């Protein structure tokens, strides 16, 4: 929920005296997380058993502290978010909402369902409609879309809607971003599927919501100051950026698309980058991930498609999660359902991106991640953000910067989720598809914002499917997509010609 909503009030529901009240963790209750609500849809080429899905989720949310996922959201008198956890769940106050829609037909006969891209039927490159266009199909009536929908009601934070066809199943999870990040969502889904398989011993213990391992971040900075502290926008710099960004939003409509990139293109680009890119000692740069190369190609392509001025700076903000970095705070084997994400920044001028090689940019992105992903720098950035007036993620660069961002969910391995224990029958024969029984062939994210946080130029790397295609989505200025597709097709033609010779 944005600042204006807090200032001008909202409908607050009565509290229940028996509820356990827990303040949200420090880094869950920050402005840009309040502003985002996710509809995460998983499409299966199989018919799933609705009863098994519901009963397994019910069982999970009655195992130890997993019951805390049924907590309600409230806003206290100080403008802080709180969890209100019922002492028990019943028909009047359930731990989650589970709704269904059934169609007695094939998904291919549905006007919206037939347009969903799937691993089993879509050949990359493929530009698909944005996930928001499928909301009438995948979300139930009255599905929450902003944080206010939760704090002005007694709704549980998890809403599940399952759409059944004769040959497919669509499962959508709706939740506020304050509840969890992509890794937290992956942990929750894998606990759910463990219960489906009857393997309760594989359900990790749930970290109590009252435990806030990241609360001390930035409180006492143990090392050097933030590496870009001297380039953080402040005062008139922020005003200048805001005016330019609002102008772009007002005068240029935007389009959101899901698109598939062939794995062979990413593999070839990575091979070429590893051959061309030297490290500081002159040897080949030994580690650049597929995601490094993919992000670099994307930055170059978008910079070209937006036809930016040579005097502008690109601020590429790449989100990374820090559970592995602070291992002492996140013991192996426990489930931390929350947010543990911080940004790193790569700053490049438009000429540097346009004139430099893909390898040079990929190395710059990898170097930026390596520099930011240290305990000292996370502490320093947290301190900087905590001291800011609105506790917002800082902008780095000049006032004429172009904001680009990336959130990479490949680590969550959503395409490898295994719901086979709930399969009634396959909808597409296994011989005619690459994805295994009970594994998603479609993943889509629809993001709702309350206007505080813009998702323009935000790239979402959804992951790599069973065929090897990379699924991405992004919101761009209208007209940019045609150029992106043209650049993609040109790159593929060049690679295919090379393979033929």
C-alpha positions as CSV (number, residue, x, y, z in Angstrom):
1,X,0.0,0.0,0.0
2,X,1.3,3.4,-0.9
3,X,1.9,6.5,1.3
4,X,-1.3,8.2,0.1
5,X,-3.4,5.2,1.2
6,X,-1.9,5.5,4.7
7,X,-2.4,9.2,4.9
8,X,-6.0,9.3,3.7
9,X,-7.2,6.2,5.5
10,X,-8.7,2.9,4.7
11,X,-11.4,0.6,6.0
12,X,-9.9,-1.4,8.9
13,X,-11.6,-4.5,10.1
14,X,-12.0,-5.3,13.8
15,X,-9.3,-7.2,15.5
16,X,-9.8,-10.6,17.2
17,X,-8.5,-10.6,20.8
18,X,-7.4,-14.2,20.5
19,X,-5.2,-13.6,17.5
20,X,-1.4,-13.7,18.0
21,X,0.0,-10.4,16.7
22,X,3.5,-10.2,15.1
23,X,5.0,-7.2,13.4
24,X,6.1,-7.8,9.9
25,X,9.9,-8.3,9.5
26,X,11.8,-5.2,8.8
27,X,12.6,-6.0,5.2
28,X,9.2,-7.4,4.4
29,X,7.4,-4.1,5.3
30,X,9.1,-1.7,2.8
31,X,7.3,0.5,0.2
32,X,8.0,-1.3,-3.1
33,X,7.0,-4.7,-1.6
34,X,3.8,-3.1,-0.2
35,X,3.0,-1.9,-3.7
36,X,3.1,-5.3,-5.5
37,X,0.7,-8.2,-5.6
38,X,1.5,-11.4,-7.5
39,X,-0.7,-13.7,-9.5
40,X,1.5,-16.7,-10.2
41,X,0.0,-19.2,-12.7
42,X,1.3,-22.7,-13.4
43,X,-0.1,-24.5,-16.3
44,X,-0.1,-28.3,-16.6
45,X,-0.7,-30.6,-19.6
46,X,-2.4,-32.9,-17.1
47,X,-5.7,-33.1,-15.2
48,X,-5.0,-32.6,-11.5
49,X,-7.1,-33.8,-8.7
50,X,-8.7,-30.8,-7.0
51,X,-9.5,-32.6,-3.8
52,X,-5.9,-33.9,-3.4
53,X,-4.6,-30.4,-3.9
54,X,-6.9,-28.8,-1.4
55,X,-6.4,-31.5,1.3
56,X,-2.6,-31.5,0.9
57,X,-2.5,-27.7,1.4
58,X,-4.9,-28.0,4.4
59,X,-2.5,-30.6,5.9
60,X,0.6,-28.4,5.2
61,X,-1.0,-25.4,7.0
62,X,-1.6,-27.5,10.1
63,X,2.0,-28.7,10.4
64,X,3.9,-26.8,13.1
65,X,4.5,-23.2,12.3
66,X,3.3,-23.6,8.7
67,X,-0.1,-22.6,10.1
68,X,1.3,-19.1,10.3
69,X,0.8,-18.7,6.6
70,X,-2.9,-18.2,7.4
71,X,-2.0,-14.9,9.1
72,X,-4.1,-11.9,8.3
73,X,-2.6,-8.5,7.5
74,X,-3.4,-5.4,9.5
75,X,-2.1,-1.9,9.6
76,X,-1.5,-0.5,13.1
77,X,-1.9,3.0,14.3
78,X,1.8,3.8,13.5
79,X,1.3,2.8,9.8
80,X,3.2,-0.5,10.3
81,X,2.0,-3.8,9.0
82,X,1.2,-6.6,11.4
83,X,0.4,-10.3,11.1
84,X,-2.7,-11.4,13.1
85,X,-2.6,-15.2,13.4
86,X,-5.9,-16.9,14.4
87,X,-5.6,-19.5,17.2
88,X,-7.6,-21.9,15.0
89,X,-9.0,-22.1,11.5
90,X,-12.5,-23.0,10.6
91,X,-15.1,-22.2,7.9
92,X,-15.5,-18.6,9.0
93,X,-11.7,-17.9,9.2
94,X,-9.9,-20.3,6.9
95,X,-6.1,-20.6,6.5
96,X,-6.4,-20.1,2.8
97,X,-8.9,-19.5,0.0
98,X,-9.3,-22.3,-2.5
99,X,-11.6,-21.8,-5.5
100,X,-12.2,-23.8,-8.7
101,X,-13.6,-23.4,-12.2
102,X,-14.4,-26.5,-14.3
103,X,-14.7,-26.6,-18.1
104,X,-16.0,-29.7,-19.9
105,X,-13.8,-29.0,-23.0
106,X,-10.2,-28.9,-24.1
107,X,-8.1,-25.8,-23.3
108,X,-7.6,-25.4,-27.0
109,X,-11.3,-24.7,-27.4
110,X,-11.3,-21.8,-24.9
111,X,-10.9,-18.3,-26.4
112,X,-8.2,-17.4,-23.8
113,X,-6.9,-20.8,-22.9
114,X,-6.0,-21.5,-26.5
115,X,-3.7,-18.5,-26.5
116,X,-1.6,-19.7,-23.6
117,X,2.0,-20.6,-24.6
118,X,3.1,-24.0,-23.5
119,X,6.3,-26.0,-23.6
120,X,4.4,-28.8,-25.4
121,X,3.0,-26.5,-28.2
122,X,5.1,-23.3,-28.5
123,X,8.2,-23.0,-30.6
124,X,10.7,-20.3,-29.6
125,X,11.1,-17.5,-30.4
126,X,7.6,-16.7,-29.5
127,X,6.0,-13.4,-28.4
128,X,2.9,-14.1,-26.3
129,X,0.3,-12.0,-24.7
130,X,1.1,-10.6,-21.2
131,X,0.0,-12.7,-18.2
132,X,-2.5,-9.9,-17.3
133,X,-4.6,-10.7,-20.3
134,X,-5.3,-14.1,-18.9
135,X,-6.5,-12.9,-15.5
136,X,-10.2,-13.4,-16.3
137,X,-9.3,-17.1,-17.0
138,X,-6.8,-17.9,-14.2
139,X,-8.1,-15.8,-11.3
140,X,-11.3,-16.3,-9.4
141,X,-13.9,-13.6,-9.0
142,X,-12.9,-11.0,-6.4
143,X,-9.3,-11.9,-6.3
144,X,-7.2,-9.3,-4.4
145,X,-5.1,-6.9,-6.4
146,X,-3.7,-4.4,-4.0
147,X,-2.5,-4.6,-0.4
148,X,-5.6,-2.6,0.7
149,X,-7.8,-5.6,-0.3
150,X,-6.2,-7.6,2.6
151,X,-5.9,-5.0,5.3
152,X,-9.5,-3.8,4.8
153,X,-10.8,-7.4,5.1
154,X,-10.1,-10.6,7.0
155,X,-8.8,-12.4,4.0
156,X,-6.0,-15.0,4.4
157,X,-2.9,-14.0,2.4
158,X,-2.9,-17.1,0.2
159,X,-5.6,-17.4,-2.5
160,X,-5.5,-20.5,-4.8
161,X,-7.6,-20.8,-7.9
162,X,-7.6,-23.9,-10.0
163,X,-9.1,-24.0,-13.5
164,X,-9.8,-27.5,-14.9
165,X,-10.1,-28.5,-18.5
166,X,-10.5,-32.0,-20.0
167,X,-6.8,-32.0,-20.9
168,X,-5.1,-29.3,-18.7
169,X,-5.0,-27.6,-15.3
170,X,-4.2,-24.0,-14.5
171,X,-3.2,-23.3,-10.8
172,X,-2.8,-19.7,-9.7
173,X,-1.5,-18.5,-6.4
174,X,-2.3,-14.9,-5.4
175,X,-0.4,-13.2,-2.6
176,X,1.1,-9.9,-1.6
177,X,4.8,-9.5,-2.2
178,X,5.2,-8.7,1.5
179,X,4.5,-12.3,2.2
180,X,7.4,-13.9,0.3
181,X,9.9,-13.6,-2.6
182,X,10.4,-16.1,-5.4
183,X,12.6,-18.4,-3.3
184,X,10.1,-18.3,-0.5
185,X,7.4,-19.2,-3.0
186,X,9.4,-22.1,-4.3
187,X,10.0,-23.4,-0.7
188,X,6.2,-23.2,-0.1
189,X,5.3,-25.0,-3.3
190,X,7.9,-27.8,-2.7
191,X,6.5,-28.3,0.8
192,X,3.0,-28.5,-0.6
193,X,4.1,-31.2,-3.2
194,X,5.9,-33.1,-0.5
195,X,2.6,-33.4,1.4
196,X,0.9,-34.5,-1.9
197,X,3.4,-37.3,-2.2
198,X,2.8,-38.3,1.4
199,X,6.4,-37.5,2.4
200,X,5.7,-35.3,5.4
201,X,9.3,-35.9,6.6
202,X,10.5,-33.8,3.6
203,X,8.5,-30.7,4.8
204,X,11.1,-28.4,6.4
205,X,10.4,-26.7,9.7
206,X,8.8,-23.3,9.2
207,X,10.8,-20.3,10.5
208,X,8.6,-18.5,13.0
209,X,7.4,-15.2,11.7
210,X,8.5,-13.5,14.9
211,X,12.1,-14.4,14.1
212,X,13.7,-11.6,12.0
213,X,17.2,-12.7,11.0
214,X,17.7,-9.6,8.8
215,X,16.6,-7.0,11.4
216,X,20.2,-6.1,12.2
217,X,21.1,-5.3,8.5
218,X,22.5,-1.8,8.3
219,X,22.1,-1.1,12.0
220,X,25.8,-1.2,12.5
221,X,27.8,-1.1,9.3
222,X,30.8,-3.3,10.0
223,X,32.9,-2.3,7.0
224,X,33.3,0.2,4.2
225,X,30.5,2.5,2.9
226,X,28.4,1.6,0.0
227,X,30.4,1.4,-3.2
228,X,28.1,3.8,-5.1
229,X,27.4,6.1,-2.1
230,X,28.8,9.1,-4.0
231,X,26.4,8.5,-7.0
232,X,23.1,8.0,-5.1
233,X,20.5,10.4,-6.4
234,X,19.3,12.9,-3.9
235,X,17.3,16.1,-3.8
236,X,17.0,17.8,-7.2
237,X,18.5,14.7,-8.9
238,X,15.6,12.6,-7.8
239,X,13.2,15.3,-8.9
240,X,14.8,15.5,-12.3
241,X,14.6,11.7,-12.7
242,X,11.0,11.6,-11.6
243,X,9.9,14.3,-14.1
244,X,11.6,12.5,-17.0
245,X,10.2,9.1,-15.9
246,X,6.7,10.5,-15.5
247,X,6.9,12.2,-18.9
248,X,7.9,8.8,-20.5
249,X,5.0,7.1,-18.7
250,X,2.4,9.7,-19.6
251,X,3.3,10.2,-23.3
252,X,4.4,6.7,-24.2
253,X,2.0,3.8,-23.8
254,X,3.4,0.5,-22.6
255,X,3.1,-3.1,-23.6
256,X,3.8,-6.2,-21.4
257,X,4.7,-9.4,-23.1
258,X,5.8,-12.9,-22.3
259,X,8.4,-14.2,-24.7
260,X,10.4,-17.4,-25.2
261,X,14.0,-17.3,-26.3
262,X,15.5,-20.5,-27.8
263,X,18.1,-22.2,-25.6
264,X,20.4,-22.6,-28.6
265,X,20.7,-18.9,-28.9
266,X,21.7,-18.4,-25.3
267,X,24.1,-21.3,-25.4
268,X,25.8,-20.0,-28.5
269,X,26.1,-16.5,-27.1
270,X,27.6,-17.8,-23.9
271,X,30.1,-19.8,-25.8
272,X,31.2,-16.8,-27.8
273,X,31.3,-14.6,-24.7
274,X,33.5,-17.0,-22.8
275,X,35.9,-17.1,-25.8
276,X,36.1,-13.4,-26.1
277,X,36.1,-12.2,-22.5
278,X,39.4,-12.0,-20.7
279,X,39.6,-11.7,-16.9
280,X,41.9,-9.2,-15.2
281,X,44.9,-11.5,-15.6
282,X,44.4,-12.0,-19.3
283,X,42.9,-15.5,-19.2
284,X,39.4,-16.5,-20.2
285,X,36.7,-15.3,-17.8
286,X,35.9,-18.7,-16.3
287,X,32.4,-18.2,-15.1
288,X,29.6,-16.4,-16.8
289,X,26.2,-17.9,-16.3
290,X,23.5,-18.2,-18.9
291,X,21.6,-15.5,-17.0
292,X,24.6,-13.2,-17.2
293,X,24.6,-13.5,-21.0
294,X,20.8,-13.3,-21.3
295,X,20.7,-10.1,-19.2
296,X,23.5,-8.5,-21.2
297,X,21.8,-9.3,-24.5
298,X,18.6,-7.9,-23.2
299,X,20.2,-4.6,-22.1
300,X,21.8,-4.1,-25.5
301,X,18.6,-4.9,-27.3
302,X,16.4,-2.7,-25.2
303,X,18.9,0.2,-25.4
304,X,18.8,-0.1,-29.2
305,X,15.0,-0.5,-29.3
306,X,14.4,2.6,-27.1
307,X,16.6,4.8,-29.3
308,X,18.2,6.5,-26.3
309,X,20.3,9.7,-26.3
310,X,24.1,9.1,-26.2
311,X,24.4,11.3,-23.1
312,X,22.2,9.1,-21.0
313,X,23.3,6.5,-18.4
314,X,21.7,3.1,-18.0
315,X,21.2,2.0,-14.4
316,X,20.7,-1.7,-14.6
317,X,19.4,-3.0,-11.2
318,X,19.7,-6.7,-10.8
319,X,18.0,-8.3,-7.7
320,X,19.7,-11.1,-5.8
321,X,18.7,-13.1,-2.8
322,X,20.9,-13.2,0.3
323,X,19.9,-16.4,2.1
324,X,23.1,-18.2,1.0
325,X,25.2,-15.1,1.8
326,X,24.2,-15.0,5.5
327,X,24.3,-18.8,6.1
328,X,24.6,-18.3,9.9
329,X,21.2,-16.5,9.9
330,X,19.5,-19.0,7.6
331,X,20.2,-22.6,8.8
332,X,20.1,-25.3,6.2
333,X,16.9,-27.3,6.3
334,X,14.5,-24.6,7.6
335,X,11.9,-22.8,5.6
336,X,12.2,-19.0,5.6
337,X,9.1,-17.7,4.0
338,X,9.7,-14.0,3.6
339,X,11.8,-11.6,1.5
340,X,15.6,-11.7,1.4
341,X,16.4,-9.7,-1.7
342,X,18.7,-6.8,-2.4
343,X,19.8,-5.0,-5.6
344,X,23.1,-4.6,-7.3
345,X,23.7,-1.9,-9.9
346,X,25.6,-1.8,-13.2
347,X,26.1,1.7,-14.6
348,X,26.9,2.1,-18.3
349,X,26.6,5.0,-20.7
350,X,24.5,4.4,-23.9
351,X,27.7,4.4,-26.1
352,X,29.3,1.9,-23.8
353,X,26.4,-0.5,-24.2
354,X,25.9,0.1,-27.9
355,X,29.6,0.0,-28.9
356,X,30.9,-2.6,-26.5
357,X,30.7,-6.3,-27.0
358,X,28.2,-8.6,-25.4
359,X,31.1,-10.2,-23.4
360,X,32.3,-6.8,-22.0
361,X,28.8,-6.1,-20.8
362,X,28.3,-9.6,-19.3
363,X,31.6,-9.3,-17.5
364,X,30.5,-5.8,-16.1
365,X,27.3,-7.3,-14.8
366,X,29.0,-10.3,-13.2
367,X,31.6,-8.0,-11.7
368,X,28.9,-5.7,-10.3
369,X,27.1,-8.7,-8.7
370,X,30.4,-9.9,-7.2
371,X,31.1,-6.5,-5.7
372,X,27.6,-6.1,-4.3
373,X,27.1,-9.6,-3.0
374,X,29.2,-9.4,0.1
375,X,28.1,-9.1,3.7
376,X,29.8,-5.7,4.0
377,X,28.0,-4.2,1.0
378,X,24.6,-5.6,1.8
379,X,25.0,-4.0,5.3
380,X,26.1,-0.7,3.7
381,X,23.2,-0.6,1.2
382,X,20.7,-1.6,4.0
383,X,22.0,1.3,6.1
384,X,21.7,3.7,3.2
385,X,18.1,2.6,2.5
386,X,17.1,2.7,6.2
387,X,18.3,6.3,6.5
388,X,16.2,7.4,3.4
389,X,13.0,9.3,4.1
390,X,10.7,6.6,2.5
391,X,13.0,3.6,3.0
392,X,13.0,3.1,-0.8
393,X,15.6,1.4,-2.9
394,X,18.1,4.1,-4.0
395,X,18.7,5.3,-7.5
396,X,22.3,5.4,-8.6
397,X,23.7,7.5,-11.5
398,X,22.7,10.9,-12.9
399,X,19.3,12.5,-13.1
400,X,18.9,11.6,-16.8
401,X,19.5,7.9,-16.1
402,X,17.3,5.2,-17.7
403,X,16.0,2.8,-15.2
404,X,16.2,-0.9,-16.1
405,X,15.8,-3.8,-13.7
406,X,15.9,-7.6,-13.7
407,X,14.5,-10.1,-11.3
408,X,15.7,-13.6,-12.0
409,X,13.6,-16.6,-10.8
410,X,15.6,-19.3,-12.5
411,X,17.2,-20.3,-9.2
412,X,13.7,-21.2,-7.9
413,X,13.4,-23.8,-10.6
414,X,9.7,-23.4,-11.0
415,X,9.6,-25.5,-14.2
416,X,10.9,-28.5,-12.1
417,X,8.0,-28.4,-9.7
418,X,6.5,-31.9,-9.4
419,X,2.7,-32.2,-9.0
420,X,2.6,-35.7,-10.4
421,X,1.1,-37.1,-7.1
422,X,-2.1,-35.1,-8.0
423,X,-2.3,-36.2,-11.6
424,X,-5.6,-37.9,-12.5
425,X,-4.6,-38.5,-16.2
426,X,-2.3,-36.8,-18.7
427,X,-3.9,-34.3,-21.1
428,X,-1.1,-34.4,-23.6
429,X,0.6,-37.8,-24.2
430,X,4.1,-38.0,-22.7
431,X,5.4,-39.0,-26.1
432,X,4.3,-35.6,-27.5
433,X,5.8,-33.3,-24.9
434,X,9.2,-32.6,-23.2
435,X,7.8,-31.8,-19.7
436,X,7.4,-34.8,-17.4
437,X,4.1,-35.8,-15.9
438,X,2.9,-33.2,-13.4
439,X,5.4,-30.6,-14.3
440,X,4.5,-27.1,-15.6
441,X,4.5,-26.4,-19.3
442,X,3.4,-22.8,-18.7
443,X,4.3,-20.2,-16.0
444,X,3.0,-16.7,-16.0
445,X,3.3,-13.8,-13.6
446,X,0.7,-11.0,-13.4
447,X,1.8,-8.1,-11.2
448,X,-0.6,-5.6,-9.7
449,X,0.7,-2.3,-8.4
450,X,-1.1,0.5,-6.5
451,X,0.6,3.2,-8.6
452,X,3.6,3.7,-6.3
453,X,6.0,1.4,-8.0
454,X,6.5,1.3,-11.8
455,X,7.3,-2.0,-13.5
456,X,8.4,-0.4,-16.8
457,X,11.7,-1.8,-18.1
458,X,11.5,-4.5,-15.5
459,X,12.7,-7.9,-16.9
460,X,11.5,-11.0,-15.3
461,X,13.5,-14.1,-16.0
462,X,11.0,-16.9,-15.3
463,X,13.3,-19.8,-16.0
464,X,14.2,-22.5,-18.5
465,X,11.7,-25.0,-19.5
466,X,12.0,-28.7,-20.3
467,X,12.8,-28.0,-24.0
468,X,15.6,-25.6,-23.0
469,X,13.7,-22.4,-24.0
470,X,14.1,-19.4,-21.7
471,X,10.9,-17.7,-20.6
472,X,11.0,-14.0,-19.9
473,X,8.5,-11.2,-19.5
474,X,8.9,-7.4,-19.5
475,X,7.0,-4.1,-19.7
476,X,8.3,-1.8,-22.4
477,X,7.4,1.4,-24.2
478,X,5.0,0.8,-27.1
479,X,6.9,0.2,-30.3
480,X,10.0,-1.3,-28.7
481,X,8.7,-4.9,-29.0
482,X,8.8,-4.9,-32.8
483,X,12.4,-3.9,-32.7
484,X,13.2,-6.5,-30.0
485,X,11.7,-9.3,-32.1
486,X,13.6,-8.1,-35.1
487,X,16.9,-8.2,-33.3
488,X,16.1,-11.6,-31.9
489,X,15.3,-13.0,-35.3
490,X,18.4,-11.5,-36.8
491,X,20.6,-13.1,-34.1
492,X,18.9,-16.5,-34.7
493,X,19.4,-16.3,-38.4
494,X,23.1,-15.5,-37.9
495,X,23.5,-18.5,-35.5
496,X,21.6,-20.9,-37.7
497,X,23.7,-19.9,-40.7
498,X,26.9,-20.6,-38.7
499,X,25.6,-24.0,-37.7
500,X,24.9,-24.9,-41.3
501,X,28.4,-24.1,-42.5
